[in-house]
Amino acid sequence: MKHVGSFFVGAMLLTAALAAGLSSASADPPTPAPVPSDAGVVILIRTFGFVPSTISVPSGTTITFRNGDSVSPAHTVASTTGAFGPQSLGYGMSFKVTLTKPGKYPYNAADAPFMKGEITVTGTGSSTSTSASSAPSTAPASPGY
């Protein structure tokens, strides 16, 4: 009978350990800070979302939207105020925008309107420039987390 009790206690401990491990494994990873690049900040499209979705940058910062979402053939990124886009991005493609006018720039994915974000530009300035890369970028689609 002593062995049955030990077995039962061991099984309970194993079950508790597995449950704790599974609950921590299923938690969403924390949203990382903007990924700095040589030319500014990268916003990654991943799992039908923007990572990070909200950023604040100084005037003149180049922001790169990079599609790392292989579950969708393409996403179309656009400012909801018309400041930039629309730009269709297939997997691995990128789109750059440099915002110099201070203010808030909400954006979304036209093909998935629930994908939303906002860029806040601080400082002084008065123009916006954009560029797109139609070829897959040579940089990795994931910031490494």
C-alpha positions in Angstrom: 0.0 0.0 0.0 3.0 2.3 0.7 4.0 2.0 -3.0 0.5 3.0 -4.2 0.5 6.1 -2.0 4.0 7.1 -3.3 2.9 6.5 -6.9 -0.2 8.7 -6.4 1.8 11.5 -4.9 4.4 11.3 -7.7 1.6 11.3 -10.3 0.0 14.4 -8.7 3.4 16.2 -8.7 4.0 15.4 -12.3 0.6 16.6 -13.3 1.0 19.9 -11.5 4.5 20.4 -13.1 3.1 19.7 -16.6 0.1 22.0 -16.0 2.4 24.8 -14.9 4.7 24.4 -17.9 1.8 24.3 -20.3 0.2 27.4 -18.9 3.4 29.4 -19.2 4.0 28.1 -22.7 0.6 29.2 -24.0 1.0 32.8 -22.8 1.5 35.4 -25.5 5.0 36.7 -25.7 5.4 40.3 -24.5 5.2 43.0 -27.2 8.7 44.1 -27.9 9.9 47.6 -28.4 10.3 48.9 -31.9 13.2 47.1 -33.7 15.9 49.6 -34.5 17.5 49.2 -37.9 20.2 51.1 -39.8 17.5 53.2 -41.4 15.0 53.8 -38.5 12.4 51.5 -36.9 10.9 48.2 -38.1 7.2 47.3 -37.6 6.8 43.6 -38.3 3.6 42.1 -39.6 3.2 38.9 -37.8 0.2 36.5 -37.1 -2.3 39.1 -38.4 -1.0 41.9 -36.3 1.6 44.7 -36.2 4.6 44.3 -33.8 4.8 46.7 -32.2 1.4 48.3 -33.0 2.0 51.7 -31.4 5.2 53.6 -31.5 6.5 57.1 -30.9 9.4 58.4 -33.0 11.2 61.7 -33.6 10.4 63.6 -36.7 12.4 62.3 -39.7 12.6 58.7 -38.5 12.2 56.1 -41.3 9.7 53.4 -40.4 9.9 50.1 -42.2 6.8 47.9 -42.4 8.0 44.3 -43.1 5.6 41.4 -43.8 6.7 38.4 -41.8 3.3 36.8 -41.8 3.5 33.7 -43.9 -0.1 32.7 -43.2 -1.5 35.3 -45.5 -0.5 35.9 -49.2 -0.3 39.7 -48.7 -1.3 42.5 -46.4 -2.0 46.1 -47.6 -0.7 48.7 -45.2 -2.2 52.2 -45.3 -2.6 55.3 -43.1 -6.2 55.8 -42.3 -5.7 59.5 -42.8 -4.1 59.1 -46.3 -0.6 60.1 -45.1 0.9 56.9 -46.6 0.0 53.8 -48.5 -1.8 51.8 -49.5 1.0 49.4 -50.1 0.5 45.7 -50.7 3.2 43.6 -49.1 3.7 39.9 -49.8 5.6 37.7 -47.4 9.2 39.1 -46.9 8.4 42.4 -48.6 8.9 45.8 -47.0 7.6 49.3 -47.3 9.3 52.4 -45.9 7.8 55.7 -44.8 9.6 58.8 -43.4 7.3 61.0 -41.4 8.5 64.5 -40.6 5.3 66.3 -39.6 4.5 65.9 -35.9 1.2 64.2 -35.1 -0.6 60.9 -34.8 -0.7 58.6 -37.9 -3.2 55.7 -37.4 -2.8 52.8 -39.8 -4.3 49.5 -40.6 -4.2 46.6 -43.0 -6.9 47.2 -45.6 -7.3 43.5 -46.1 -7.8 42.9 -42.4 -9.1 46.1 -40.8 -8.8 44.6 -37.3 -5.0 44.9 -37.7 -4.5 48.4 -36.4 -1.7 50.6 -35.1 -0.6 54.2 -34.6 2.6 56.1 -35.1 3.2 59.3 -33.1 5.7 61.7 -34.5 7.4 64.2 -32.2 9.5 67.3 -33.1 9.2 69.7 -36.0 8.8 69.2 -39.7 6.3 69.3 -42.5 6.6 66.5 -45.1 6.2 62.8 -45.6 8.1 60.5 -48.0 7.5 56.9 -48.8 9.2 54.1 -50.7 8.4 50.4 -51.2 10.5 47.4 -51.9 8.8 45.0 -54.2 11.5 42.4 -53.8 11.7 40.4 -50.6 14.1 42.1 -48.2 17.4 40.6 -47.4 16.9 41.2 -43.7 15.3 38.4 -41.7 11.5 38.7 -41.4 11.6 38.1 -37.7 13.5 40.3 -35.2 14.8 37.2 -33.5 12.5 36.5 -30.6 
